[in-house]
Amino acid sequence: MKYLNPSRRHFMTGTAAMLAAPAILRATRAYAQTPVLRVGHVSPRTGPLAGFAEADDYVLQAISERFAGGIQNNGKTWAVEIISKDSQSNPNRAAEVAADLILRDEVDIIVAASTPDTVNPVSDQAEINEVPCVTTDCPWQPYFFGRGGNPAQGFTNTYHFFWGLEDVIGAFLDMWGQTGVAKIAGGLFPNDADGNAWGDAENGLPKPLAAAGYSLTDPGRYQPLSDDFSNQIAAFKAAGCEIVTGNMIPPDFATFWAQAAQQGFTPKIVTIGKALLFPSVIESLGERGNGLSSEVWWSPNHPFASSLTGASSRELAEGYTAATGRPWTQPIGFKHALFEVVADVIARAQDLEDSGAIVEAIAATSLATIVGPVDWSVGPVKNVTKTPLVAGQWQREGDKFDLKIVANTAQPSIPLTGTMQLL
């Protein structure tokens, strides 16, 4: 029988009557003819980050169908139950639903994706309660340092795969360097985990941009969901900024971009992380969406395939469009890859009733996924492994926008599909 760890026992002491039944059920299902392993999943289905979860229904349905026959572990078939909850794009809510999954639903593994607002609070709950956890869709610095991580120690139960700020900065510089524009940039950084990491003087954009000969005007942190970017626009105009960069949620970028037009600010390049990932956001901007640029984590042109289904990146993207009628989005690949890792861990773990054995299996992962290799024996710090990153630009083709890969120097195996154009 899998015993509750001390922190979970402590919580249950105060709510014994309410939680006694789930605790008994856990023992029952562990010794059932077909044992059940529960996987908790947290993502922002609603709120300003909902674009990150747009493909959740499609991915979760496909994964549930794939897991329907169970997964073999040590000669025994384990049924896999996925329990998904909405963070509502709110860090506090993300922590609440993670706690519910851990303490009420008693999940054996928890996974999460979509910015530090989701990933960090879920990971913190998993770490405190000693539950194995795998996350993605968040640069590794805000994930690791935003949680108070110490590179010499790392974490015990929580593991993450994605790219880092060094990768996105390199991709942006690669893209901008093709254009010959003046090396004068303006930075838009919100007062949240992502914005504070991207704008950090030591670990964010300022140092590498300066080393590459760029000046960066940073007017300071703004509050998310701000309705006035006049101060930032005035500072960028005064500095003669030809490039605007940073990290924003979609509503904030829409406000900034509309006010830039109203106030006569016309940069030649606009490269924004997070906000410009999604075709729905670009389409909502109309003609002013043409030529905007961002990082590209995953696309139909990425030369990777699923370890679960054998489907190529293109086949996964086209399958989503065929099923939903909507264009592919970058998080599709990473949501799928989360469950590739889960399936691989379930199959390899020495004892699925021992959370420590599950953590050991996560740490020992070496898997070729649809987003590239996932291997935690390769840094940059403990509990983190990196995936490939390139840069792209939205370009109109007929009545639609296509995200062209226009910079791939660091990842030449991911082919270019277009040439960078100035706004």
MARVO-13268 format. One record per residue (C-alpha): residue in three letters; x, y, z; residue number from 0. Coordinates in steps of 0.25 Angstrom, whole numbers, plus 5000, padded with zeros to 4 digits. Each point is the difference from the previous one (the first is absolute). Layout:
residues N
+------+------+------+------+-----+
: rest :    x :    y :    z :  nr :
+------+------+------+------+-----+
:  ALA :    X :    Y :    Z : NUM :
...
+------+------+------+------+-----+
***
This chain:
residues 423
+------+------+------+------+-----+
: rest :    x :    y :    z :  nr :
+------+------+------+------+-----+
:  MET : 5000 : 5000 : 5000 :   0 :
:  LYS : 5005 : 5014 : 4997 :   1 :
:  TYR : 5000 : 5008 : 5013 :   2 :
:  LEU : 4998 : 5015 : 5000 :   3 :
:  ASN : 5012 : 5008 : 5003 :   4 :
:  PRO : 5001 : 5008 : 5013 :   5 :
:  SER : 4995 : 5014 : 4994 :   6 :
:  ARG : 4988 : 4993 : 4994 :   7 :
:  ARG : 4997 : 4992 : 5013 :   8 :
:  HIS : 5001 : 5014 : 5007 :   9 :
:  PHE : 4989 : 5006 : 4991 :  10 :
:  MET : 4991 : 4988 : 5001 :  11 :
:  THR : 5001 : 5000 : 5015 :  12 :
:  GLY : 4991 : 5012 : 5001 :  13 :
:  THR : 4990 : 4996 : 4990 :  14 :
:  ALA : 5000 : 4985 : 5003 :  15 :
:  ALA : 4985 : 4998 : 4998 :  16 :
:  MET : 4999 : 5007 : 4987 :  17 :
:  LEU : 5013 : 4993 : 4994 :  18 :
:  ALA : 4999 : 4986 : 5006 :  19 :
:  ALA : 4992 : 4994 : 4989 :  20 :
:  PRO : 5009 : 5005 : 4989 :  21 :
:  ALA : 5012 : 4994 : 5008 :  22 :
:  ILE : 4993 : 4986 : 5001 :  23 :
:  LEU : 4996 : 5001 : 4985 :  24 :
:  ARG : 5015 : 5002 : 4997 :  25 :
:  ALA : 5003 : 4987 : 5006 :  26 :
:  THR : 4989 : 4993 : 4993 :  27 :
:  ARG : 5004 : 5004 : 4987 :  28 :
:  ALA : 5014 : 4997 : 5002 :  29 :
:  TYR : 4997 : 4985 : 5002 :  30 :
:  ALA : 4989 : 5000 : 4990 :  31 :
:  GLN : 5001 : 4989 : 4989 :  32 :
:  THR : 5004 : 5012 : 4991 :  33 :
:  PRO : 5007 : 5010 : 5008 :  34 :
:  VAL : 4997 : 5015 : 4997 :  35 :
:  LEU : 5011 : 5011 : 4999 :  36 :
:  ARG : 4994 : 5014 : 5001 :  37 :
:  VAL : 5007 : 5011 : 4992 :  38 :
:  GLY : 4996 : 5015 : 5004 :  39 :
:  HIS : 5000 : 5010 : 4990 :  40 :
:  VAL : 4999 : 5015 : 5002 :  41 :
:  SER : 4999 : 5011 : 4989 :  42 :
:  PRO : 4994 : 5014 : 4997 :  43 :
:  ARG : 4987 : 4996 : 4993 :  44 :
:  THR : 4994 : 5014 : 5003 :  45 :
:  GLY : 5005 : 5014 : 5002 :  46 :
:  PRO : 5011 : 5008 : 4993 :  47 :
:  LEU : 5009 : 4987 : 4998 :  48 :
:  ALA : 4989 : 4992 : 4994 :  49 :
:  GLY : 5007 : 5000 : 4986 :  50 :
:  PHE : 5011 : 4990 : 5007 :  51 :
:  ALA : 4989 : 4990 : 5003 :  52 :
:  GLU : 4992 : 5001 : 4987 :  53 :
:  ALA : 5004 : 4987 : 4995 :  54 :
:  ASP : 4998 : 4993 : 5014 :  55 :
:  ASP : 4987 : 4993 : 4996 :  56 :
:  TYR : 5006 : 4994 : 4987 :  57 :
:  VAL : 5013 : 4995 : 5007 :  58 :
:  LEU : 4994 : 4995 : 5012 :  59 :
:  GLN : 4989 : 4992 : 4992 :  60 :
:  ALA : 5011 : 4994 : 4991 :  61 :
:  ILE : 5009 : 4996 : 5012 :  62 :
:  SER : 4988 : 4994 : 5008 :  63 :
:  GLU : 4997 : 4992 : 4987 :  64 :
:  ARG : 5015 : 4996 : 4999 :  65 :
:  PHE : 5000 : 4996 : 5015 :  66 :
:  ALA : 4987 : 4992 : 5000 :  67 :
:  GLY : 5006 : 4987 : 4999 :  68 :
:  GLY : 5009 : 5003 : 5012 :  69 :
:  ILE : 5015 : 5001 : 5001 :  70 :
:  GLN : 5009 : 4988 : 5003 :  71 :
:  ASN : 5009 : 5000 : 5012 :  72 :
:  ASN : 5008 : 4989 : 5005 :  73 :
:  GLY : 4991 : 4990 : 4994 :  74 :
:  LYS : 4987 : 5006 : 5005 :  75 :
:  THR : 4990 : 5009 : 4993 :  76 :
:  TRP : 4997 : 5013 : 5006 :  77 :
:  ALA : 4988 : 5008 : 4997 :  78 :
:  VAL : 5003 : 5015 : 4999 :  79 :
:  GLU : 4990 : 5011 : 5004 :  80 :
:  ILE : 5002 : 5014 : 4996 :  81 :
:  ILE : 4993 : 5011 : 5009 :  82 :
:  SER : 5001 : 5014 : 4994 :  83 :
:  LYS : 4997 : 5013 : 5007 :  84 :
:  ASP : 5000 : 5015 : 4996 :  85 :
:  SER : 5009 : 5010 : 5006 :  86 :
:  GLN : 4992 : 5011 : 4995 :  87 :
:  SER : 5013 : 5007 : 4996 :  88 :
:  ASN : 5002 : 5003 : 5015 :  89 :
:  PRO : 5012 : 4996 : 5008 :  90 :
:  ASN : 4992 : 4998 : 5013 :  91 :
:  ARG : 4989 : 4992 : 4993 :  92 :
:  ALA : 5011 : 4991 : 4994 :  93 :
:  ALA : 5006 : 4997 : 5014 :  94 :
:  GLU : 4986 : 4997 : 5005 :  95 :
:  VAL : 4996 : 4990 : 4989 :  96 :
:  ALA : 5014 : 4994 : 5001 :  97 :
:  ALA : 4997 : 4998 : 5015 :  98 :
:  ASP : 4987 : 4994 : 4996 :  99 :
:  LEU : 5006 : 4990 : 4990 : 100 :
:  ILE : 5011 : 4996 : 5010 : 101 :
:  LEU : 4992 : 5000 : 5013 : 102 :
:  ARG : 4985 : 4996 : 4996 : 103 :
:  ASP : 5002 : 4993 : 4987 : 104 :
:  GLU : 5013 : 4994 : 5005 : 105 :
:  VAL : 5007 : 5000 : 4986 : 106 :
:  ASP : 5013 : 4992 : 4998 : 107 :
:  ILE : 5006 : 5010 : 4991 : 108 :
:  ILE : 4997 : 5015 : 4997 : 109 :
:  VAL : 5003 : 5007 : 4987 : 110 :
:  ALA : 4998 : 5015 : 4996 : 111 :
:  ALA : 5003 : 5009 : 4989 : 112 :
:  SER : 4998 : 5015 : 4995 : 113 :
:  THR : 5009 : 5011 : 5007 : 114 :
:  PRO : 5005 : 5002 : 5014 : 115 :
:  ASP : 4986 : 5004 : 5004 : 116 :
:  THR : 4996 : 4985 : 4999 : 117 :
:  VAL : 5013 : 4992 : 5000 : 118 :
:  ASN : 5006 : 5006 : 5013 : 119 :
:  PRO : 4989 : 4999 : 5010 : 120 :
:  VAL : 4997 : 4986 : 4995 : 121 :
:  SER : 5014 : 4996 : 5001 : 122 :
:  ASP : 5001 : 5006 : 5014 : 123 :
:  GLN : 4988 : 4992 : 5005 : 124 :
:  ALA : 5006 : 4987 : 4994 : 125 :
:  GLU : 5013 : 5003 : 5007 : 126 :
:  ILE : 4994 : 5003 : 5014 : 127 :
:  ASN : 4991 : 4987 : 4999 : 128 :
:  GLU : 5011 : 4991 : 4994 : 129 :
:  VAL : 4992 : 4997 : 4987 : 130 :
:  PRO : 5008 : 4997 : 4987 : 131 :
:  CYS : 4998 : 5012 : 4991 : 132 :
:  VAL : 5003 : 5003 : 4985 : 133 :
:  THR : 4998 : 5014 : 4994 : 134 :
:  THR : 5003 : 5008 : 4987 : 135 :
:  ASP : 4996 : 5012 : 4992 : 136 :
:  CYS : 5008 : 5010 : 5009 : 137 :
:  PRO : 5014 : 5005 : 4998 : 138 :
:  TRP : 5009 : 4993 : 5010 : 139 :
:  GLN : 5005 : 5012 : 5007 : 140 :
:  PRO : 4987 : 5005 : 5005 : 141 :
:  TYR : 4996 : 4985 : 5004 : 142 :
:  PHE : 5013 : 4997 : 5007 : 143 :
:  PHE : 5004 : 5014 : 5006 : 144 :
:  GLY : 4986 : 5005 : 5002 : 145 :
:  ARG : 4998 : 4988 : 5009 : 146 :
:  GLY : 5012 : 5003 : 5008 : 147 :
:  GLY : 5008 : 4989 : 4994 : 148 :
:  ASN : 5015 : 4998 : 5004 : 149 :
:  PRO : 5008 : 4995 : 4988 : 150 :
:  ALA : 5009 : 4992 : 5010 : 151 :
:  GLN : 4988 : 4993 : 5006 : 152 :
:  GLY : 4988 : 5000 : 4990 : 153 :
:  PHE : 4987 : 4994 : 5004 : 154 :
:  THR : 4996 : 4986 : 5005 : 155 :
:  ASN : 4987 : 4997 : 4993 : 156 :
:  THR : 4998 : 5010 : 4989 : 157 :
:  TYR : 5005 : 5000 : 4985 : 158 :
:  HIS : 4999 : 5009 : 4989 : 159 :
:  PHE : 5003 : 5000 : 4985 : 160 :
:  PHE : 5000 : 5013 : 4991 : 161 :
:  TRP : 5010 : 5010 : 4994 : 162 :
:  GLY : 5007 : 5011 : 5008 : 163 :
:  LEU : 5001 : 5015 : 4999 : 164 :
:  GLU : 5014 : 4998 : 4994 : 165 :
:  ASP : 4994 : 4993 : 4988 : 166 :
:  VAL : 4989 : 5010 : 4998 : 167 :
:  ILE : 5009 : 5012 : 5000 : 168 :
:  GLY : 5010 : 4992 : 4991 : 169 :
:  ALA : 4988 : 4998 : 4990 : 170 :
:  PHE : 4995 : 5014 : 5001 : 171 :
:  LEU : 5014 : 5005 : 4997 : 172 :
:  ASP : 5002 : 4991 : 4988 : 173 :
:  MET : 4987 : 5005 : 4994 : 174 :
:  TRP : 5003 : 5015 : 5003 : 175 :
:  GLY : 5014 : 4999 : 4994 : 176 :
:  GLN : 4995 : 4996 : 4987 : 177 :
:  THR : 4993 : 5013 : 4998 : 178 :
:  GLY : 5010 : 5011 : 5001 : 179 :
:  VAL : 4991 : 5009 : 5010 : 180 :
:  ALA : 5006 : 5009 : 5010 : 181 :
:  LYS : 5003 : 4992 : 5013 : 182 :
:  ILE : 4991 : 5009 : 5008 : 183 :
:  ALA : 4989 : 4991 : 5008 : 184 :
:  GLY : 4989 : 5003 : 5009 : 185 :
:  GLY : 4996 : 4990 : 5011 : 186 :
:  LEU : 4986 : 4996 : 5005 : 187 :
:  PHE : 5001 : 4992 : 5012 : 188 :
:  PRO : 4988 : 4998 : 5010 : 189 :
:  ASN : 5000 : 4999 : 5015 : 190 :
:  ASP : 4999 : 4985 : 5000 : 191 :
:  ALA : 5009 : 4988 : 5000 : 192 :
:  ASP : 5002 : 5000 : 4985 : 193 :
:  GLY : 5002 : 5015 : 4999 : 194 :
:  ASN : 5010 : 5001 : 5012 : 195 :
:  ALA : 5008 : 4988 : 4994 : 196 :
:  TRP : 5001 : 5006 : 4986 : 197 :
:  GLY : 5003 : 5014 : 5005 : 198 :
:  ASP : 5010 : 4995 : 5011 : 199 :
:  ALA : 5013 : 5008 : 4999 : 200 :
:  GLU : 5009 : 4988 : 5003 : 201 :
:  ASN : 4992 : 4988 : 4994 : 202 :
:  GLY : 4990 : 5007 : 4990 : 203 :
:  LEU : 5002 : 5008 : 4987 : 204 :
:  PRO : 5008 : 5012 : 5004 : 205 :
:  LYS : 5014 : 4994 : 5001 : 206 :
:  PRO : 5000 : 4991 : 4987 : 207 :
:  LEU : 4993 : 5011 : 4992 : 208 :
:  ALA : 5011 : 5010 : 5005 : 209 :
:  ALA : 5011 : 4990 : 4997 : 210 :
:  ALA : 4995 : 4999 : 4986 : 211 :
:  GLY : 5000 : 5015 : 4998 : 212 :
:  TYR : 4985 : 5003 : 5003 : 213 :
:  SER : 4995 : 5011 : 5009 : 214 :
:  LEU : 4988 : 4997 : 5008 : 215 :
:  THR : 4990 : 5010 : 5005 : 216 :
:  ASP : 4992 : 4994 : 5011 : 217 :
:  PRO : 4990 : 5009 : 5006 : 218 :
:  GLY : 4997 : 4991 : 5012 : 219 :
:  ARG : 4990 : 4989 : 5003 : 220 :
:  TYR : 4986 : 5002 : 4997 : 221 :
:  GLN : 4988 : 4993 : 5007 : 222 :
:  PRO : 4994 : 4989 : 4992 : 223 :
:  LEU : 4986 : 5004 : 4993 : 224 :
:  SER : 5005 : 5015 : 4999 : 225 :
:  ASP : 4991 : 5009 : 4992 : 226 :
:  ASP : 5011 : 5011 : 4997 : 227 :
:  PHE : 5013 : 4998 : 4994 : 228 :
:  SER : 5002 : 5015 : 4997 : 229 :
:  ASN : 5013 : 5001 : 5009 : 230 :
:  GLN : 5006 : 4988 : 4993 : 231 :
:  ILE : 4997 : 5005 : 4986 : 232 :
:  ALA : 5005 : 5014 : 5004 : 233 :
:  ALA : 5013 : 4994 : 5005 : 234 :
:  PHE : 5002 : 4991 : 4987 : 235 :
:  LYS : 4998 : 5012 : 4991 : 236 :
:  ALA : 5009 : 5009 : 5008 : 237 :
:  ALA : 5011 : 4989 : 4999 : 238 :
:  GLY : 4998 : 4998 : 4985 : 239 :
:  CYS : 4997 : 4985 : 5002 : 240 :
:  GLU : 4999 : 4992 : 4987 : 241 :
:  ILE : 4997 : 4987 : 5007 : 242 :
:  VAL : 4990 : 4997 : 5011 : 243 :
:  THR : 5002 : 4987 : 5008 : 244 :
:  GLY : 4996 : 4994 : 5013 : 245 :
:  ASN : 4989 : 4990 : 5006 : 246 :
:  MET : 4985 : 5003 : 5001 : 247 :
:  ILE : 4987 : 4993 : 5001 : 248 :
:  PRO : 4991 : 5002 : 4987 : 249 :
:  PRO : 4991 : 5011 : 5006 : 250 :
:  ASP : 5011 : 5009 : 5004 : 251 :
:  PHE : 5007 : 4999 : 4987 : 252 :
:  ALA : 4987 : 5003 : 4993 : 253 :
:  THR : 4998 : 5013 : 5008 : 254 :
:  PHE : 5015 : 5004 : 4998 : 255 :
:  TRP : 4999 : 4998 : 4985 : 256 :
:  ALA : 4987 : 5007 : 4998 : 257 :
:  GLN : 5006 : 5012 : 5009 : 258 :
:  ALA : 5013 : 5000 : 4992 : 259 :
:  ALA : 4992 : 5002 : 4987 : 260 :
:  GLN : 4992 : 5011 : 5006 : 261 :
:  GLN : 5013 : 5007 : 5006 : 262 :
:  GLY : 5008 : 4999 : 4987 : 263 :
:  PHE : 5010 : 4990 : 5005 : 264 :
:  THR : 5005 : 4991 : 4988 : 265 :
:  PRO : 5011 : 4991 : 5003 : 266 :
:  LYS : 5006 : 4991 : 4989 : 267 :
:  ILE : 5000 : 4987 : 5008 : 268 :
:  VAL : 4991 : 4996 : 5011 : 269 :
:  THR : 5004 : 4986 : 5007 : 270 :
:  ILE : 4992 : 4997 : 5012 : 271 :
:  GLY : 5000 : 4987 : 5008 : 272 :
:  LYS : 4987 : 4993 : 5004 : 273 :
:  ALA : 4990 : 5010 : 4994 : 274 :
:  LEU : 5003 : 4997 : 4986 : 275 :
:  LEU : 5001 : 4985 : 5000 : 276 :
:  PHE : 4985 : 4998 : 4996 : 277 :
:  PRO : 4993 : 5001 : 4987 : 278 :
:  SER : 4988 : 5005 : 5006 : 279 :
:  VAL : 5007 : 5012 : 5006 : 280 :
:  ILE : 5007 : 5003 : 4987 : 281 :
:  GLU : 4986 : 4999 : 4993 : 282 :
:  SER : 4993 : 5009 : 5010 : 283 :
:  LEU : 5011 : 5011 : 4997 : 284 :
:  GLY : 4996 : 5000 : 4985 : 285 :
:  GLU : 5010 : 5007 : 4990 : 286 :
:  ARG : 5008 : 5004 : 5012 : 287 :
:  GLY : 5003 : 4986 : 5004 : 288 :
:  ASN : 5008 : 4998 : 4987 : 289 :
:  GLY : 5015 : 5000 : 5002 : 290 :
:  LEU : 5000 : 4998 : 5015 : 291 :
:  SER : 5010 : 4990 : 5005 : 292 :
:  SER : 5002 : 4991 : 5012 : 293 :
:  GLU : 5008 : 4987 : 5005 : 294 :
:  VAL : 4996 : 4987 : 4994 : 295 :
:  TRP : 5000 : 4988 : 5009 : 296 :
:  TRP : 4993 : 4990 : 4991 : 297 :
:  SER : 4994 : 5000 : 4986 : 298 :
:  PRO : 4996 : 4990 : 4989 : 299 :
:  ASN : 5014 : 5002 : 4994 : 300 :
:  HIS : 5007 : 4995 : 5013 : 301 :
:  PRO : 5007 : 4987 : 4996 : 302 :
:  PHE : 4995 : 4992 : 5012 : 303 :
:  ALA : 4990 : 4989 : 5002 : 304 :
:  SER : 4991 : 4994 : 5012 : 305 :
:  SER : 5006 : 4989 : 5008 : 306 :
:  LEU : 4986 : 4996 : 5003 : 307 :
:  THR : 4993 : 5000 : 4986 : 308 :
:  GLY : 5012 : 5001 : 4990 : 309 :
:  ALA : 4992 : 5013 : 4994 : 310 :
:  SER : 5009 : 5011 : 4995 : 311 :
:  SER : 4999 : 5014 : 5004 : 312 :
:  ARG : 4993 : 5003 : 4987 : 313 :
:  GLU : 4990 : 4988 : 5002 : 314 :
:  LEU : 4997 : 5005 : 5014 : 315 :
:  ALA : 4997 : 5014 : 4996 : 316 :
:  GLU : 4992 : 4996 : 4988 : 317 :
:  GLY : 4992 : 4990 : 5008 : 318 :
:  TYR : 4997 : 5012 : 5010 : 319 :
:  THR : 4995 : 5009 : 4988 : 320 :
:  ALA : 4992 : 4989 : 4994 : 321 :
:  ALA : 4993 : 4997 : 5013 : 322 :
:  THR : 4997 : 5014 : 5005 : 323 :
:  GLY : 5000 : 5008 : 4987 : 324 :
:  ARG : 5010 : 5010 : 5007 : 325 :
:  PRO : 5015 : 5002 : 4997 : 326 :
:  TRP : 5011 : 4993 : 5007 : 327 :
:  THR : 5006 : 5007 : 5013 : 328 :
:  GLN : 5014 : 4998 : 5006 : 329 :
:  PRO : 4995 : 4994 : 5013 : 330 :
:  ILE : 4994 : 4988 : 4993 : 331 :
:  GLY : 5014 : 4993 : 4999 : 332 :
:  PHE : 5004 : 5003 : 5014 : 333 :
:  LYS : 4986 : 4995 : 5006 : 334 :
:  HIS : 5002 : 4987 : 4992 : 335 :
:  ALA : 5014 : 4999 : 5005 : 336 :
:  LEU : 4996 : 5001 : 5014 : 337 :
:  PHE : 4993 : 4987 : 4999 : 338 :
:  GLU : 5011 : 4994 : 4992 : 339 :
:  VAL : 5008 : 5002 : 5012 : 340 :
:  VAL : 4989 : 4995 : 5009 : 341 :
:  ALA : 4998 : 4987 : 4992 : 342 :
:  ASP : 5015 : 4997 : 5000 : 343 :
:  VAL : 5002 : 5002 : 5015 : 344 :
:  ILE : 4988 : 4991 : 5003 : 345 :
:  ALA : 5006 : 4989 : 4991 : 346 :
:  ARG : 5014 : 5001 : 5007 : 347 :
:  ALA : 4997 : 5003 : 5014 : 348 :
:  GLN : 5005 : 4989 : 5010 : 349 :
:  ASP : 4988 : 5001 : 5009 : 350 :
:  LEU : 4988 : 5009 : 4996 : 351 :
:  GLU : 4995 : 4999 : 5014 : 352 :
:  ASP : 5012 : 5007 : 5005 : 353 :
:  SER : 5001 : 5015 : 4997 : 354 :
:  GLY : 5015 : 5000 : 5001 : 355 :
:  ALA : 5001 : 4989 : 4990 : 356 :
:  ILE : 4992 : 5009 : 4990 : 357 :
:  VAL : 5009 : 5012 : 5003 : 358 :
:  GLU : 5012 : 4991 : 4997 : 359 :
:  ALA : 4994 : 4996 : 4987 : 360 :
:  ILE : 4997 : 5015 : 4996 : 361 :
:  ALA : 5014 : 5004 : 5003 : 362 :
:  ALA : 5006 : 4988 : 4992 : 363 :
:  THR : 4991 : 5004 : 4987 : 364 :
:  SER : 5007 : 5000 : 4987 : 365 :
:  LEU : 4989 : 5001 : 4990 : 366 :
:  ALA : 4999 : 5005 : 4985 : 367 :
:  THR : 4987 : 5008 : 5000 : 368 :
:  ILE : 4992 : 5008 : 4990 : 369 :
:  VAL : 5006 : 5013 : 5006 : 370 :
:  GLY : 5015 : 4994 : 5000 : 371 :
:  PRO : 5008 : 4992 : 5010 : 372 :
:  VAL : 4996 : 5000 : 5015 : 373 :
:  ASP : 5011 : 4996 : 5008 : 374 :
:  TRP : 5002 : 5005 : 5014 : 375 :
:  SER : 5015 : 4995 : 5001 : 376 :
:  VAL : 5003 : 5012 : 4991 : 377 :
:  GLY : 4999 : 5014 : 5008 : 378 :
:  PRO : 5000 : 5011 : 5000 : 379 :
:  VAL : 4997 : 4998 : 5015 : 380 :
:  LYS : 4994 : 4989 : 5008 : 381 :
:  ASN : 4986 : 4996 : 4997 : 382 :
:  VAL : 5000 : 5008 : 4986 : 383 :
:  THR : 5003 : 4996 : 4986 : 384 :
:  LYS : 4999 : 5008 : 4988 : 385 :
:  THR : 4992 : 4999 : 4987 : 386 :
:  PRO : 5004 : 5006 : 4986 : 387 :
:  LEU : 4995 : 5015 : 4997 : 388 :
:  VAL : 5000 : 5008 : 4987 : 389 :
:  ALA : 4994 : 5013 : 4996 : 390 :
:  GLY : 4988 : 5003 : 4991 : 391 :
:  GLN : 4992 : 5011 : 4993 : 392 :
:  TRP : 4985 : 5001 : 4997 : 393 :
:  GLN : 4998 : 5003 : 4985 : 394 :
:  ARG : 4987 : 5001 : 4993 : 395 :
:  GLU : 4997 : 4990 : 4989 : 396 :
:  GLY : 4987 : 5002 : 4994 : 397 :
:  ASP : 4990 : 5002 : 5010 : 398 :
:  LYS : 5008 : 4993 : 5011 : 399 :
:  PHE : 5012 : 5002 : 5008 : 400 :
:  ASP : 5012 : 4990 : 5000 : 401 :
:  LEU : 5011 : 4999 : 5011 : 402 :
:  LYS : 5013 : 5000 : 4991 : 403 :
:  ILE : 5012 : 4995 : 5007 : 404 :
:  VAL : 5010 : 5010 : 4996 : 405 :
:  ALA : 5012 : 4998 : 5010 : 406 :
:  ASN : 5006 : 4986 : 5003 : 407 :
:  THR : 5015 : 5002 : 5002 : 408 :
:  ALA : 5000 : 4993 : 5013 : 409 :
:  GLN : 4991 : 4989 : 4995 : 410 :
:  PRO : 5003 : 4998 : 4985 : 411 :
:  SER : 4993 : 4986 : 5000 : 412 :
:  ILE : 4987 : 5008 : 5001 : 413 :
:  PRO : 4998 : 5006 : 4986 : 414 :
:  LEU : 4998 : 5014 : 4996 : 415 :
:  THR : 4987 : 5003 : 4994 : 416 :
:  GLY : 5001 : 5015 : 4997 : 417 :
:  THR : 5008 : 5012 : 5000 : 418 :
:  MET : 4999 : 5011 : 5011 : 419 :
:  GLN : 4993 : 5013 : 4995 : 420 :
:  LEU : 4999 : 5014 : 5006 : 421 :
:  LEU : 4987 : 5005 : 5005 : 422 :
+------+------+------+------+-----+
***
